[in-house]
Amino acid sequence: QKEVEQDPGPLSVPEGAIVSLNCTYSNSAFQYFMWYRQYSRKGPELLMYTYSSGNKEDGRFTAQVDKSSKYISLFIRDSQPSDSATYLCAIASNAGNNRKLIWGLGTSLAVNP
Amino acid sequence: GAVVSQHPSRVICKSGTSVKIECRSLDFQATTMFWYRQFPKQSLMLMATSNEGSKATYEQGVEKDKFLINHASLTLSTLTVTSAHPEDSSFYICSASLARQETQYFGPGTRLLVL
């Protein structure tokens, strides 16, 4: 079983839709959860960072963590064509692993005008 | 804040030559820098982790003599691909993090094509 599982998609939605992106993880030692957005041929950009169960909101983006289920989500409200990108979840523990991030495969999202 | 630059953005070289890629944190001091490789439509593959003033820690399967990493200052790390071959063609991305933080800030990436 991979440490982090993420459905690669592709996911295609109409403009204005609510998008739900998800990752599951296997190690309960993971404590830090991030979502990155990567446009084609660009470096990833940090969108959201959280370390506790519950919701964290930033504009149209909401990150949700459920540590009991080992499940994290990113919701995008009122999706725009400019949101078309690959979304990667990244997870870390603080177990002295030299601060490496464990990455999901990334979900490719297309928002159609 | 937390801007990371990478240079060059694209390089084409002949097989057998060496290529150096620079990664700079522009507005913060990066205690740790990471080098990744990414193939088309695939996720990030960590190559090595470097701390300023220390030798880099390479991931299993990554040849340290082929991918030389130098982290001489808190704002600069370099990756040198030595004796490049066509199979080294890829998208190389660096990231940097601050002390005691797990988040990484990424550069824009370098596309390497070895002919």
Interface residues (C-beta under 8 A of the other chain):
Chain A: Y32 M34 Y36 R41 K42 G43 P44 E45 L46 Y49 L88 A90 A92 N94 N98 R99 K100 L101 W103 G104 L105 G106 S108
Chain B: A2 V4 Q6 T32 F34 K41 Q42 S43 L44 L46 T49 T57 F91 I93 S95 S97 E102 T103 Q104 Y105 F106 G107 P108 G109 R111
